[in-house]
Amino acid sequence: MYFTRKPDGACRIALGASGNGKIITANPNEIEVVVPRKADKIKIMGGNKRGATGKLIGVDGTDGIVKVDESLDVKILDMVILAKLAHLSYKIGILFL
């Protein structure tokens, strides 16, 4: 899934593992960024690593300690730019979050 923010705050979201599925638009009141906890899979929402995924391996105050998937580097990032990745499973055509 990939998304881009529009000037009015809405987001265009391309569904599918690689963003090749249906495109929907969600208004700001329909979107919730979930603060991750230790051991959660995360997506980096800002900064020079924006868009990268990883695992939150620790929290120190307002800093998150992240093991980045693509490089296996460990980075210390501000928690406000981290979001929990939803675990999706498909069963009989119904999406369960």
DSSP file (Angstrom, degrees, kcal/mol; ACC not computed):
  #  RESIDUE AA STRUCTURE BP1 BP2  ACC     N-H-->O    O-->H-N    N-H-->O    O-->H-N    TCO  KAPPA ALPHA  PHI   PSI    X-CA   Y-CA   Z-CA
    1    1 A M              0   0    0      0, 0.0     2,-0.3     0, 0.0    14,-0.2   0.000 360.0 360.0 360.0 136.5    0.0    0.0    0.0
    2    2 A Y  E     -A   14   0A   0     12,-2.1    12,-3.6     2,-0.0     2,-0.3  -0.965 360.0-170.5-132.3 150.3    1.3    3.5   -0.9
    3    3 A F  E     -A   13   0A   0     -2,-0.3     2,-0.4    10,-0.2    10,-0.2  -0.983  11.4-160.3-141.7 156.1   -0.2    6.9   -0.2
    4    4 A T  E     -A   12   0A   0      8,-2.1     8,-2.8    -2,-0.3     2,-0.4  -0.991  23.7-125.4-131.2 142.5    0.3   10.5   -1.2
    5    5 A R  E     -A   11   0A   0     -2,-0.4     6,-0.2     6,-0.2     5,-0.1  -0.720  20.4-145.2 -90.5 135.2   -1.1   13.5    0.7
    6    6 A K    >   -     0   0    0      4,-3.7     3,-2.3    -2,-0.4    -1,-0.0  -0.565  30.0-103.9 -92.2 160.8   -3.1   16.1   -1.2
    7    7 A P  T 3  S+     0   0    0      0, 0.0    -1,-0.1     0, 0.0    -2,-0.0   0.787 120.7  57.4 -56.2 -29.3   -3.1   19.8   -0.4
    8    8 A D  T 3  S-     0   0    0      2,-0.1     3,-0.1     1,-0.1    -3,-0.0   0.402 123.1-103.5 -83.6   4.5   -6.5   19.6    1.3
    9    9 A G  S <  S+     0   0    0     -3,-2.3    -1,-0.1     1,-0.3     2,-0.0   0.232  82.5 126.5  94.8 -14.2   -5.1   17.0    3.7
   10   10 A A        -     0   0    0     17,-0.1    -4,-3.7    -5,-0.1     2,-0.4  -0.324  51.9-135.3 -71.8 161.0   -6.8   14.0    2.1
   11   11 A C  E     -AB   5  26A   0     15,-2.8    15,-2.7    -6,-0.2     2,-0.6  -0.965   3.2-143.8-122.7 136.8   -4.7   11.0    1.0
   12   12 A R  E     -AB   4  25A   0     -8,-2.8    -8,-2.1    -2,-0.4     2,-0.5  -0.884  26.2-162.7 -93.4 123.9   -4.7    9.1   -2.2
   13   13 A I  E     -AB   3  24A   0     11,-3.4    11,-2.7    -2,-0.6     2,-0.7  -0.938  13.8-157.6-118.3 122.8   -4.1    5.4   -1.2
   14   14 A A  E     -AB   2  23A   0    -12,-3.6   -12,-2.1    -2,-0.5     9,-0.2  -0.880  22.8-147.5 -97.0 113.5   -3.0    2.8   -3.7
   15   15 A L        +     0   0    0      7,-2.7     6,-3.0    -2,-0.7     3,-0.1  -0.281  51.2  68.9 -78.6 164.6   -3.9   -0.6   -2.2
   16   16 A G  S >  S-     0   0    0      3,-0.2     3,-1.6     4,-0.2     5,-0.1  -0.074  93.2 -78.1 104.6 153.6   -2.0   -3.8   -2.7
   17   17 A A  T 3  S+     0   0    0      1,-0.3    -1,-0.1     2,-0.1    -2,-0.0   0.826 133.1  27.8 -56.6 -35.7    1.4   -5.0   -1.4
   18   18 A S  T 3  S-     0   0    0     -3,-0.1    -1,-0.3   -16,-0.0    -2,-0.1   0.156 118.3-101.2-113.5  18.5    3.2   -3.0   -4.1
   19   19 A G  S <  S+     0   0    0     -3,-1.6    -3,-0.2    -5,-0.1    -4,-0.2   0.743  89.1 120.9  73.5  23.1    0.7   -0.2   -4.5
   20   20 A N        +     0   0    0     -6,-0.1    -4,-0.2     3,-0.0     3,-0.1   0.220  52.2  85.3-104.4  14.6   -0.7   -1.7   -7.7
   21   21 A G  S    S-     0   0    0     -6,-3.0    -5,-0.1     1,-0.3     0, 0.0  -0.071  91.7 -35.8 -98.3-160.0   -4.3   -2.2   -6.6
   22   22 A K        -     0   0    0     -8,-0.1    -7,-2.7     1,-0.1     2,-0.5  -0.268  57.7-132.8 -59.2 142.8   -7.4    0.0   -6.5
   23   23 A I  E     +B   14   0A   0     -9,-0.2     2,-0.3    -3,-0.1    -9,-0.2  -0.895  29.1 176.5-103.5 127.2   -6.8    3.7   -5.7
   24   24 A I  E     -B   13   0A   0    -11,-2.7   -11,-3.4    -2,-0.5     2,-0.4  -0.851  23.7-134.0-123.4 161.7   -9.0    5.3   -3.1
   25   25 A T  E     -B   12   0A   0     -2,-0.3     2,-0.4   -13,-0.2   -13,-0.2  -0.974  19.5-168.0-117.1 131.2   -9.1    8.8   -1.5
   26   26 A A  E     -B   11   0A   0    -15,-2.7   -15,-2.8    -2,-0.4     5,-0.1  -0.964  16.0-133.1-120.7 134.6   -9.5    9.1    2.3
   27   27 A N    >   -     0   0    0     -2,-0.4     3,-2.5   -17,-0.2     4,-0.3  -0.447  32.4-104.3 -79.6 158.1  -10.3   12.4    4.1
   28   28 A P  G >  S+     0   0    0      0, 0.0     3,-1.2     0, 0.0    -1,-0.1   0.826 121.1  57.0 -53.9 -34.8   -8.2   13.3    7.2
   29   29 A N  G 3  S+     0   0    0      1,-0.2   -19,-0.0     3,-0.0    -2,-0.0   0.534 104.0  55.0 -75.6  -3.7  -11.1   12.3    9.6
   30   30 A E  G <  S+     0   0    0     -3,-2.5     2,-0.4     2,-0.0    -1,-0.2   0.369  97.3  76.8-104.9   1.9  -11.0    8.8    8.1
   31   31 A I    <   -     0   0    0     -3,-1.2     2,-0.4    -4,-0.3     0, 0.0  -0.925  54.2-174.6-119.5 137.2   -7.3    8.2    8.7
   32   32 A E        -     0   0    0     -2,-0.4     2,-0.6     2,-0.0    -3,-0.0  -0.984  16.1-148.4-131.9 123.3   -5.6    7.3   12.0
   33   33 A V        -     0   0    0     -2,-0.4     2,-0.5    50,-0.0    49,-0.0  -0.811  21.2-144.9 -87.0 122.5   -1.9    7.0   12.5
   34   34 A V        -     0   0    0     -2,-0.6    50,-2.9    50,-0.4    -2,-0.0  -0.787  12.0-126.5 -94.4 124.8   -1.3    4.3   15.1
   35   35 A V        -     0   0    0     -2,-0.5    48,-0.1    48,-0.2    45,-0.1  -0.532  31.8-128.4 -69.6 125.8    1.6    4.9   17.4
   36   36 A P        -     0   0    0      0, 0.0     2,-0.3     0, 0.0    -1,-0.1  -0.330  16.6-149.3 -76.7 158.5    3.8    1.8   17.4
   37   37 A R    >   -     0   0    0      1,-0.1     3,-2.3     4,-0.1    19,-0.3  -0.777  44.0 -61.9-116.9 166.7    5.0   -0.2   20.4
   38   38 A K  T 3  S+     0   0    0     -2,-0.3    19,-0.2     1,-0.3    -1,-0.1  -0.194 124.1  19.3 -50.4 134.7    8.2   -2.2   20.8
   39   39 A A  T 3  S+     0   0    0     17,-3.8    -1,-0.3     1,-0.3     2,-0.1   0.328  93.7 132.1  83.2  -2.3    8.4   -5.1   18.4
   40   40 A D    <   -     0   0    0     -3,-2.3    16,-2.6    16,-0.2     2,-0.3  -0.491  63.7-115.7 -75.8 148.4    5.8   -3.6   16.0
   41   41 A K  E     -C   55   0B   0     44,-0.3    44,-2.6    14,-0.2     2,-0.3  -0.675  46.0-168.6 -74.4 137.7    6.5   -3.5   12.2
   42   42 A I  E     -CD  54  84B   0     12,-2.6    12,-1.8    -2,-0.3     2,-0.4  -0.843  25.8-143.3-131.0 164.4    6.6    0.2   11.3
   43   43 A K  E     -CD  53  83B   0     40,-2.5    40,-2.0    -2,-0.3     2,-0.6  -0.996  25.7-127.5-124.4 135.4    6.6    2.6    8.4
   44   44 A I  E     - D   0  82B   0      8,-3.0     7,-3.5    -2,-0.4    38,-0.2  -0.740  23.4-173.3 -84.9 121.3    8.7    5.8    8.5
   45   45 A M        +     0   0    0     36,-4.0     2,-0.3    -2,-0.6    37,-0.1   0.447  59.8  17.2 -99.2  -3.0    6.4    8.7    7.7
   46   46 A G  S    S+     0   0    0     35,-0.5     3,-0.4     3,-0.0     5,-0.1  -0.962  87.2  46.4-158.2 172.8    8.9   11.6    7.5
   47   47 A G  S >  S-     0   0    0     -2,-0.3     3,-1.6     1,-0.2    -3,-0.0  -0.245 102.9 -44.9  81.4-172.0   12.5   12.6    7.1
   48   48 A N  T 3  S+     0   0    0      1,-0.3    -1,-0.2     3,-0.0     0, 0.0   0.629 138.2  52.9 -73.9 -12.1   15.1   11.2    4.7
   49   49 A K  T >  S+     0   0    0     -3,-0.4     3,-2.4     3,-0.1    -5,-0.3   0.208  78.7 150.6-101.7  13.3   14.0    7.6    5.3
   50   50 A R  T <   +     0   0    0     -3,-1.6    -5,-0.2     1,-0.3     3,-0.1  -0.176  65.7  22.0 -51.4 131.8   10.3    8.4    4.6
   51   51 A G  T 3  S+     0   0    0     -7,-3.5    -1,-0.3     1,-0.4    -6,-0.1   0.143  93.4 123.6  96.9 -18.8    8.5    5.4    3.1
   52   52 A A    <   -     0   0    0     -3,-2.4    -8,-3.0    -8,-0.1    -1,-0.4  -0.360  49.6-144.3 -73.0 156.1   11.0    2.8    4.5
   53   53 A T  E     +C   43   0B   0    -10,-0.2    16,-2.6    -3,-0.1    17,-0.5  -0.775  30.9 135.6-115.8 164.1    9.7    0.0    6.7
   54   54 A G  E     -CE  42  68B   0    -12,-1.8   -12,-2.6    -2,-0.3     2,-0.4  -0.931  48.4 -77.2-175.2-161.6   11.3   -1.7    9.7
   55   55 A K  E     -CE  41  67B   0     12,-1.9    12,-2.6    -2,-0.3     2,-0.9  -0.992  31.6-128.9-127.6 132.2   10.9   -3.0   13.2
   56   56 A L  E     + E   0  66B   0    -16,-2.6   -17,-3.8    -2,-0.4    10,-0.2  -0.706  30.5 174.5 -79.4 109.7   10.7   -0.9   16.3
   57   57 A I  E     -     0   0B   0      8,-2.7     2,-0.3    -2,-0.9     9,-0.2   0.532  60.4  -6.1 -98.5  -6.5   13.3   -2.6   18.6
   58   58 A G  E     - E   0  65B   0      7,-1.1     7,-3.1   -21,-0.1     2,-0.4  -0.960  53.5-137.5-175.5 162.1   13.1   -0.1   21.4
   59   59 A V  E     - E   0  64B   0     -2,-0.3     2,-0.4     5,-0.2     5,-0.2  -1.000  12.4-177.8-132.4 131.8   11.8    3.3   22.7
   60   60 A D  E >   - E   0  63B   0      3,-2.8     3,-2.0    -2,-0.4     2,-0.5  -0.847  65.2 -63.9-129.9  93.8   13.8    5.8   24.7
   61   61 A G  T 3  S-     0   0    0     -2,-0.4    -1,-0.0     1,-0.3     0, 0.0  -0.526 120.9 -11.9  66.2-117.5   11.6    8.8   25.6
   62   62 A T  T 3  S+     0   0    0     -2,-0.5    17,-3.0    -3,-0.1     2,-0.4   0.376 121.2  93.2 -95.2   3.6   10.5   10.4   22.4
   63   63 A D  E <   -EF  60  78B   0     -3,-2.0    -3,-2.8    15,-0.2     2,-0.4  -0.790  60.5-153.2-100.9 139.7   13.0    8.4   20.3
   64   64 A G  E     -EF  59  77B   0     13,-4.1    13,-2.9    -2,-0.4     2,-0.7  -0.917  10.1-142.5-108.0 137.5   12.3    5.1   18.6
   65   65 A I  E     -EF  58  76B   0     -7,-3.1    -8,-2.7    -2,-0.4    -7,-1.1  -0.891  29.4-173.0-100.6 114.0   15.1    2.7   17.9
   66   66 A V  E     -EF  56  75B   0      9,-3.1     9,-3.0    -2,-0.7     2,-0.7  -0.897  27.2-149.9-118.8 132.5   14.3    1.2   14.4
   67   67 A K  E     -EF  55  74B   0    -12,-2.6   -12,-1.9    -2,-0.4     2,-0.3  -0.908  30.7-137.8 -95.9 111.3   16.0   -1.7   12.5
   68   68 A V  E  >  -E   54   0B   0      5,-2.8     4,-2.3    -2,-0.7   -14,-0.3  -0.528   3.0-143.4 -76.5 130.5   15.4   -0.6    8.9
   69   69 A D  T  4 S+     0   0    0    -16,-2.6   -15,-0.1    -2,-0.3    -1,-0.1   0.920  92.6  49.2 -59.9 -49.5   14.3   -3.5    6.6
   70   70 A E  T  4 S+     0   0    0    -17,-0.5    -1,-0.2     1,-0.2   -16,-0.1   0.817 129.7  17.1 -67.7 -32.2   16.1   -2.6    3.4
   71   71 A S  T  4 S-     0   0    0      2,-0.1    -1,-0.2    -3,-0.1    -2,-0.2   0.567  88.9-131.2-115.5 -12.8   19.6   -1.9    4.9
   72   72 A L     <  +     0   0    0     -4,-2.3    -3,-0.1     1,-0.2     2,-0.1   0.568  58.2 147.7  64.7  11.0   19.4   -3.6    8.3
   73   73 A D        -     0   0    0     -5,-0.2    -5,-2.8    -6,-0.1     2,-0.5  -0.402  48.8-129.3 -68.8 151.3   20.8   -0.4    9.8
   74   74 A V  E     -F   67   0B   0     -7,-0.2     2,-0.3    -3,-0.1    -7,-0.2  -0.932  31.7-176.1-103.4 125.2   19.7    0.6   13.3
   75   75 A K  E     -F   66   0B   0     -9,-3.0    -9,-3.1    -2,-0.5     2,-0.6  -0.915  25.6-138.6-123.3 146.7   18.4    4.2   13.4
   76   76 A I  E     +F   65   0B   0     -2,-0.3     2,-0.3   -11,-0.2   -11,-0.2  -0.937  37.0 171.9-103.2 116.9   17.2    6.5   16.2
   77   77 A L  E     -F   64   0B   0    -13,-2.9   -13,-4.1    -2,-0.6     2,-0.2  -0.905  40.3 -96.0-129.1 151.7   14.2    8.4   15.0
   78   78 A D  E >   -F   63   0B   0     -2,-0.3     3,-1.8   -15,-0.2   -15,-0.2  -0.477  32.3-132.7 -64.7 131.8   11.6   10.7   16.5
   79   79 A M  G >  S+     0   0    0    -17,-3.0     3,-1.7     1,-0.3    -1,-0.1   0.755  99.8  72.1 -59.5 -25.6    8.5    8.6   17.4
   80   80 A V  G 3  S+     0   0    0    -18,-0.3    -1,-0.3     1,-0.3   -17,-0.1   0.702  96.8  50.3 -68.0 -16.0    6.2   11.3   15.8
   81   81 A I  G <  S+     0   0    0     -3,-1.8   -36,-4.0   -35,-0.1   -35,-0.5   0.315  96.0  89.0-101.4   9.8    7.4   10.2   12.3
   82   82 A L  E <   -D   44   0B   0     -3,-1.7     2,-0.4   -38,-0.2   -38,-0.2  -0.872  52.5-175.3-109.1 139.8    6.8    6.4   12.9
   83   83 A A  E     -D   43   0B   0    -40,-2.0   -40,-2.5    -2,-0.4     2,-0.3  -0.987  29.3-112.3-131.9 143.5    3.5    4.6   12.3
   84   84 A K  E     -D   42   0B   0    -50,-2.9     2,-0.4    -2,-0.4   -50,-0.4  -0.536  30.4-127.8 -71.6 133.7    2.5    1.0   13.0
   85   85 A L        -     0   0    0    -44,-2.6   -44,-0.3    -2,-0.3     2,-0.2  -0.696  26.0-120.7 -80.2 133.6    2.0   -1.1    9.9
   86   86 A A        -     0   0    0     -2,-0.4     2,-0.7     1,-0.1    -1,-0.0  -0.493  15.9-130.5 -73.0 142.0   -1.4   -2.9   10.0
   87   87 A H        -     0   0    0     10,-0.3     2,-0.4    -2,-0.2    -1,-0.1  -0.861  30.7-166.0 -92.1 116.8   -1.3   -6.6    9.8
   88   88 A L        +     0   0    0     -2,-0.7     2,-0.4     7,-0.0     9,-0.2  -0.840  12.2 179.9-108.1 140.3   -3.8   -7.6    7.1
   89   89 A S  E     -G   96   0C   0      7,-1.4     7,-1.9    -2,-0.4     2,-0.4  -0.998  16.1-144.2-137.0 145.1   -5.2  -11.0    6.4
   90   90 A Y  E     +G   95   0C   0     -2,-0.4     2,-0.3     5,-0.2     5,-0.2  -0.889  21.4 168.6-111.5 135.8   -7.6  -12.1    3.7
   91   91 A K  E >  S-G   94   0C   0      3,-1.7     3,-2.0    -2,-0.4    -2,-0.0  -0.924  70.5 -20.5-149.6 119.7  -10.3  -14.7    4.2
   92   92 A I  T 3  S-     0   0    0     -2,-0.3     3,-0.1     1,-0.3    -2,-0.0   0.864 123.0 -55.8  49.2  43.8  -13.2  -15.4    1.8
   93   93 A G  T 3  S+     0   0    0      1,-0.2     2,-0.4     0, 0.0    -1,-0.3   0.546 111.9 117.6  74.1   7.0  -12.9  -12.0    0.2
   94   94 A I  E <   -G   91   0C   0     -3,-2.0    -3,-1.7     2,-0.0     2,-0.6  -0.903  60.2-135.4-110.6 136.4  -13.2  -10.1    3.5
   95   95 A L  E     -G   90   0C   0     -2,-0.4     2,-0.5    -5,-0.2    -5,-0.2  -0.799  19.1-166.2 -93.1 122.2  -10.5   -7.9    4.8
   96   96 A F  E      G   89   0C   0     -7,-1.9    -7,-1.4    -2,-0.6    -2,-0.0  -0.931 360.0 360.0-108.3 127.3   -9.8   -8.3    8.5
   97   97 A L              0   0    0     -2,-0.5   -10,-0.3    -9,-0.2    -1,-0.1   0.391 360.0 360.0 -99.8 360.0   -7.7   -5.7   10.3
